[in-house]
Amino acid sequence: MYRLATWNMADIRNIAIIAHVDHGKTTLADALLKQSDTFRERGLEGTTILDSNDLERERGITILSKNCAVLIGDVKINIVDTPGHADFGGEVERIMNLVDGALLLVDAKEGPMPQTRFVLKKAIEAGHRIIVVINKIDKPDARPDWVLDQTFDLFTNLGASDAQSDFPVVYASAKQGKAGLTTDLTSMTDVRPLFDTILAEIPAPTNDTEGSLQVSVANVSYDTFKGKMGIGRVVRGVFRPGTVAWIDRDGHTTNAKVNTVFSFMGLGKIEVDHADAGDIVTFSGIPDVNIGETIADPLHPDALPVIEIEQPTVKMTFGVNTSPFAGQEGKFTTSRNIKERLERELQNDVALRMDPGTSEGNFVVSGRGELHLSILIEKMRREGYELQVSRPQVIFRDIDGVESEPFEDVTIECPEDASGPVIERIGRRRGEILDMKSENGTMNLTCIFPTRGLIGYRSLFVKETRGQGVMYSVFKEYRPTIGGIDAASHGSLIAFEDGTAMTYGLLNAEERGQLFIGAGTKVYEGMVIGQASKPTDMEVNVCKEKRLSNMRSKGDGVSESLETPRSQSLEEAMEYLGDDELLEVTPESLRIRKRLLKAHERKRVTTESN
């Protein structure tokens, strides 16, 4: 489709949908799309339409921001669906430069959560007009009045201006596709009241269409036919295909040619001959364009301020797989393959960092949290890469001569009868409880944790709360380091030799801890096959077979049965890792191993350290 004319600024609204993870952003975006004039004649099918990535659908979270646009009468509304998890905050920070306002979704039962604070803080700092949408009012235990009071307090605590604190409120059930200005769900029929509020409250762009060209590059995408494409907002002037000035993050200016300019419409985009200031566009023709750069008038190349992104707080070492099984299951196995893939990810994710490791073939990758890095590892794994990674570690910084470490705001919900072990564990991991409330058999805890104390705790938390606990965290600030943390290090069961795990050998190992593997699994010396019941490592011979004899007793072999081994997800395996352990990641397997595979090498290192 080709459109000769674009929209005037008065007929454009640019909004972002922001919220805590799982508060209904993508579901609301679905409702807005389905009930807009864009799809009036042909309906849209399915749910979480914007979560097109396999990982997003599997995990039920938004990882990458998505652009779409809808028509309400003659007005075009550009909508950006943003991630709710703080580990992907780099996406949220960039999107604030694209829009003029935001819809803040808050769960009608839970109220503002740690990541609600994070995304709202970014919107307030950008000076945007914010519409509060209290979602999920169809829940039986919804409490919208209490949530509204808590949200207003949050605006005040974050330093919102008087105009921002006087926010409009819309009540909604995004799942049912309904919204209204009161809490009465029976009087709601569609989301038209939300559209009306957006048109009335979110200001139209006020950019200068007469000045020299400036386009901010806030994101990049890939097209099968067009190649790498930049996504940004026309900040000044009129954007047309042709020769432009391309200004990189370091301020270097190069003339380049833009082949095509697209404007968003519905779930896709339409090619336009020009785009006026205020519109959100995507363009092709500059194969090396990156986030944070500026497209400008070649005669007057004025750079926009470079987007400042908060620094990473957690790092891991990525390296070539050096286990005896290396190269058997992956397509890309060399250090060059891994380096090129990481460099490609750096182009799309400005919150990521990569530095050379201490040895050849290793790279230190830094991100905003364990989930941020685990998503990267999972993407590489699915693309056919084979690698090994170390235990996540926090990044210490020297601030005014004081060694400092990252701290996080943590909110915990758990059954009241499981709160004892949780509170004890918080103290051992140097967490500080700020608030504690008990309601309907559920304990709600608000804490501040050093990030070090959270590493390796989440899977333990799930176990202690029997899967009924929920924990959210968001980066707060750097504080002076608090010294040692009693994280109760674990012991591992280590394979004694190369071979295939046999039932007889696993039965003997099972008496010493919990197994990660079953019979028939190939193992190698130094591979971790389970967690020991004691906090010390133990070598076990799981390849041992039962000796055959010509004597057979009654019932011999009848009672030999193994317990179901503990399967681990990527995040759980990362949390389990000790300082002397590595995680072998391949497209088919996850294996935990000792950094030094030989027993005598591990013993020598232990002796030298003592």
C-alpha positions, 0 to 999 in steps of 0.5 A: 500500500502506498499513501501520498499524503500523511497525517497532520500533527493535529490528527496524531496522538503518540502513546505508550502503554506502560505497566508492571509485568502481567497487568494486562498491557498487551491484552489492552492493546489487543482490545484497542486494535480490535475495536478501532476503525482500522479493523472495523470491516474485518475483525482480528482473531486471537489474543496477545496479538503484539507478542509475536515472539515465541519466547514472549508467548511462552513466558507470557511477558513482553520482551521487545517493544511493539509499534502499531497504529489505529484510526479513530475517525480521522485521528491516527493513534500510534501505540507502543506496547512496552515491556513491564519487566525492569530487566528490559527497562532499556526498551521503556527508556527509549520509548519515552522519547517517541511518545507524548503521553502514556497509559499506566495500567494498574491491577485492580487487586494488586495495585502499584507494584515495584515495576509500576514505580519504575515505568511511571518514573520514566514517564514522569521524568519525560514530562508526559501526560499520563492516563491511569487505567485501573484494569481487571476490575472483573476480578472477584476481589478487585478493590479499585478505590484502594488502588486509586489511592495507592496510585495517587500516592505513587505519583506524589512520591515520584515527584509528579507535577501538579498537572501530572498528579491530576490524572484522568482515570479509566476503569477497564476489563481488557480481557473482556474488551470493556472500559468506562469512567466508573467502576460499574462493569455492567454499564460498560460495552466497549473501550470507546470511553478510553479512546475518547479519554486519549483524544481529549487528554493526550496532546497532539505533537507540537514539533516544528515542521518548518525546521531542518530535519531531525529524526531520532532512532529509538529502535531497529528492526529487520525486514526480509526484503528491506534489511535493517530498518530504523524506527524513530520519531520525526522530531523536526522538519519533513522526512522524505526518502533521499540523501540525509546526514547520519549522525552516530552516537559518537557525533560522527556525521556521514551522508547516507541514502534513505530508500523508503519511509513507512508510517505505521497503520494497524499491525503493519506499515504503509509506504509514504512519500513523506512524514511530517514532524510528530509522526512515528516512522520506520525507514530503510537504506542505512544498513549500519543504523543503530539505536540512539543515532540521529537522521538529519538534514545534510545541509544542517546536520544537528544531532539530537541528545544521545539517549542515556540508559541506566548502566547494567548491574549483573554480568556473566562470562560467555565462552566457547563450550569446552566440555567433552561433548562440545560441538556435538549438538550446536551449529555455531560453536566457535568464539568468532560465532559467539562474538558476532552474535553478541555484537549483533545483539548490542546493536538492538539492546543498548542496555547490554555491554560486552567486554573481553574476558580474562582468557581467549574465547571468553566475553564478559556480558553485562545486563540489567538482571538475570532475566535480561541475560537469560533471555539472550542465552535462550535466543542464542540457544534456539538459533543453534549456538553452543556455549558455556556461561558462568554464574551471574555476578553483580557489578561493583562500582567505586562511587566517591571512593566508596565501593558500592553494589546494586540494591533492589526494591522487592515485593513478596507475596506468600502464604502466611504459613510459609512466611517464617522460612521466607523472613528467615531467609531474607535476614540471612541474605541481608535483606531489610523488611520495610513493611509487613502486612497479613491479609486473607491468609497471605503475607505481603512483604516490602523489602530492600535487597542487595542484588547479590542476595537475590542471585540464587534465591528465586528457585529456593523461594518457590520451593519454600513457598510450595510454588504459591509465592510471588516475588517481584524486584526492580533496581533501586540504587547503588549503596555502599557494599554490605560485606559477606552474605550467608547464601548457604552454598550447596554441594553438588554430586559430580560424575566420577567418570565418562560413560552412560548413567545406569540405574544401579549407579543412580540408586546409590547416588540418590541416597546422597542427594537429589538427581538432575538426570535419569538412567541412560543419560550420557555423562562425563567426568566433572559433570554435575548430576545432582545436588548433594544433601550436604553443603560439600561436593561429592563424587559418585559413580553413576556409570556403575553396573550391577554385577551379574552372577548365576545366583538369583534370590527371590524378588531380586531387582523388583524394588529398584526404581528411581525417583523422578529427577529434578528438571531445571529451566535455564533460569533455575540452572543459572541460579544453581551455579556455584562460583566454581561451576559453569552451565553448558548450553546447547540447542538440545541440552543444559548441563551443569559442570565443574569449571575444572573437570578433573578431581585432582585439579579441583583438589589442588586449587582448594589446597592452594586457596586454604 
